[in-house]
């Protein structure tokens, strides 16, 4: 886990800790030795929200389950480039 900062340190160094969170994804903040909060980058929050939305979709979770069981195969994204080339004027 990343270095943890006290609330007092976080208050004194907020701009630096925001930059650190942007690089590392998050920075833990502690009170009396226990982590009580995180400074989280926008990119990390976006990724978490996207993951939660996928996991809340029964069709998506079923597809993931079927893929892990070896019952579903995905095509490489590069195949989209091949298909889009045939539709150009």
SULURPE-V645608 format. One record per residue. RES is the residue in three letters. SS is DSSP state (H for helix, E for strand, C for the rest). NEAR is the number of other C-alpha atoms within 10 Angstrom. Layout:
BEGIN
res-><RES;RES>
ss-><SS;SS>
near-><NEAR;NEAR>
END
This chain:
BEGIN
res-><UNK;UNK;UNK;UNK;UNK;UNK;UNK;UNK;UNK;UNK;UNK;UNK;UNK;UNK;UNK;UNK;UNK;UNK;UNK;UNK;UNK;UNK;UNK;UNK;UNK;UNK;UNK;UNK;UNK;UNK;UNK;UNK;UNK;UNK;UNK;UNK;UNK;UNK;UNK;UNK;UNK;UNK;UNK;UNK;UNK;UNK;UNK;UNK;UNK;UNK;UNK;UNK;UNK;UNK;UNK;UNK;UNK;UNK;UNK;UNK;UNK;UNK;UNK;UNK;UNK;UNK;UNK;UNK;UNK;UNK;UNK;UNK;UNK;UNK;UNK;UNK;UNK;UNK;UNK;UNK;UNK;UNK;UNK;UNK;UNK;UNK;UNK;UNK;UNK>
ss-><C;C;C;C;E;E;H;H;H;H;H;H;C;H;H;H;H;H;H;H;H;H;H;H;C;E;E;E;E;E;E;C;C;E;E;E;E;E;E;E;C;H;H;H;H;H;H;H;H;H;H;H;H;H;H;H;C;H;H;H;H;H;H;H;H;H;H;H;C;C;C;C;C;C;C;C;C;H;H;H;H;H;H;H;H;C;C;C;C>
near-><6;11;8;18;20;18;18;12;13;19;11;11;12;14;11;11;21;18;15;17;21;17;12;13;18;24;23;21;21;17;13;8;10;11;14;12;16;15;18;18;18;13;14;15;13;11;11;12;12;12;11;11;11;14;14;11;10;10;11;13;13;12;15;16;13;13;13;11;9;9;10;11;10;7;7;7;8;8;9;10;9;10;10;9;9;8;7;6;4>
END
